[in-house]
């Protein structure tokens, strides 16, 4: 398929990496109505990969993918409505798009809905609803969902506090390289919260998080030496 060739060029898999060549193949697939290719073109315009960054153009391509119900397009378009990039800012439209993607089981959209309900962004704050969406994302192995669900168990938001459950979720997310979960594990081992206190293990997790630019981990790493 043409979009597969585009992805090979975008990622440099088996061919020299080339955004221009990727765009050419994506456009061929998009012209035939391929929602993945349409969404990938939108992403290239949103990030300025091989083209000048243009959120309006990104929104145009995301709309094409979203019109076919493609969950990544729905979520990416929702994020543009959330921030008002390339479209008129509209929180209710963003929420609607996220819901459509989440209803298809797309974990990134489920996690975003969890954040919105936890923070009360564009919706009434509802910890039980946040928990529901985080759990759905976490159950699919989505690291951000695991970390956010872990944080709710850790602090007892919308659920009885359960440090063992939090630890388990942080470990799952940290194993996938989630810097916030790695930092949370560092904190637990540094302070002996739900685990035996162990500076060596704390250092390991802080280091992994800090190496990804997580500022709090960089600060705590300095204190633990």
N, C-alpha and C positions, 0 to 999 in steps of 0.2 A: 504494500500500500504506500501511496505517495507520502502520507504524513509520517510513516515509519522512517522513510528516507530523510525527511526533514528533521526528525528527532535525532537521527544518527549524525547529521551535520551539526545540529545545535549542540550536541553533547560531545562531538568528536569521537564517536564509537565506530572504529573500523575505517573511518575516513578522516581527512584533515578537518578540524573544527572550523566551521564557517557559518556565521549568522546569515550572511547574504544568501548562501546556498540553501540554508534551512528555510529561510523566508520564501524562496522560490518554490520549493517543494510543498511547503504548507499552503501557499496560495493556489497551487494546482489542486490540492485536495480540498481546500476550502471552497473553491469554485464548484466542486461537485457536492457541496453541502456537508462536508465532514466537520462535525461539531468539535472534535478534538483539535483539528488543524485551525479552525476559526478561533478557538480559545487560545491556542499557542501563539497565533499572530497577535491577538490582543495582549498577551503577556509580553511579547517582544516590544510592542509599542509602550506598554506601561513601564517597562524597565529600561527602555532605550537600548535594546540589543540589536545591533546592526541597522537600526533606524533611529531617527531623532525621537526622543521621548515625547509621547503625545497621548495624554490621558483620554482626550476626546475620541481619538482614533481607536484607542484600546477599548473604550466603552462600546463603540460601533461593532467591533468584532465580538466582544463578549455577548452583546445582545443577540447576535446571530446564533451563537452556541446556546445561549439561554433559551431562545425561542424553541429549541429542540429538546429542552429539558435537561441539558447536560449539566450535572451538578457542579463541576469545577467552574464552568462559565457563570452559572447562577451565583456562586459564592464570590467569584472575583468581581462580578458586576455589583453585587451587594456591597462589597468593600468600597467600591467607588462611590456608591450612593451614601454610604456611611460617612465618608470623608469629604464628599463634594468635589472629587477629582474628576474632571472631564464631564461631569453631569451636575445638575442642581442638587445640592445636598437634600436628602430625603430619608430620614431614619425609618419611617414606616415602610417605604419601598425596600430599603435594605433588609429590614426584618422579614418582609414577605419573601424576598429572594433567598435569604438564609433558610427560612422554613421549608421552601420548596426543595432545596438541596438536602436539608437534614432529613426530610421525609423519605428521601431515596436512600438513606443510610450513609450519607457522605460525612465522615467523622470530623473533617475540618469545620464544616458548617454547624454540626452539632456542638462542637467545642465553643464556637463563637457565640451560639445561642446561650450556652452555659455562662459565658463571661457577661453577656448582656443582662441576664437575669441575676447573676451574682452582684453586679455593679449597679443595676438599675439604670442601664443605658438604653433609652428608647422604649423601655418597658418598666412596669412596676417591679421593684426588687422582690425577688421570690427565691429564697435559698433552696426550697424543695424542687422548684422547676430547674434551677441551675444544676442541682445534684443529678436530676434525671438526665439532662443533656450531657453532662460530663461523663456520667456512667455509660451512656450509649457510645460516646467516642472512645472511652477507655476500653470498653469491651471489644472494640475493633482493633485494639493495640495501638491507638493513636497516642503518642507520647505526651502531647500537650494536655489531652483529656485525662490521662493517667496522673500527670503532675497536678492539675487543677483539682481533680477529685481527691487526690492525696492531701492537698492543702486544706480542703474542707473537712476531711476526717481529722486532720492534724489540729485544727482549731475548733472543731465541733460546730461548724456552720451548717444549719439545716439538718444535722445528723448528730447522734451522740458521739462525743469525742472518742476516737479509736486509734491510738498511736501505732498499734501493730498493723492495722489496715493501711494507715498512712505510710508507714515504713515500706510495706509491700508494694504499694503503688509508686512511691518515689523510686524504689529499686527498679521497677519495670521501666519507668520513664528514663531514669539515669542510664540504664543499660543501652537505651537507644540514643544516648548523647544529649538528653535534654539538660541544659545548663542550670535551670532553676531547681530541678530535681536533684542534680548533683550537689548543688549548694545546700539544699535541704538536708541531704544525707551527711554532708560535712558538718553541718550544725548539730545534727543528732549525735554524731560520734564525738565531736569536740566537747559537747556538754553532757554526754551520757543520758540522752533522752530516749527511753525505750530500747536502748542498746547499751552494752558495756562501754564506758568512756574509753576512747582510743584515739590518741592524737595522730598516730601514723595513718589510720584509715581515714580520719577527718582530712588530713593533708592531701591524701590521694584524691578525694572527691572535690575538695576546694581547688586543687590544681587542674583537674579536668574541666571544671566549670570556669575557672579563671582563664584558662587557655582559649576559651571561646569568647572572652571579653566580658564576662559577667562581673561587674564592678564589685558587688558585695563580697564575692568569693575572693577577688584580688585583695581586698582590704583584710578579710579574715585570714587569708593565707599569710599575710604579713605578721599578724598577731600571734599565729600559732608556731612560728619558727623561733 
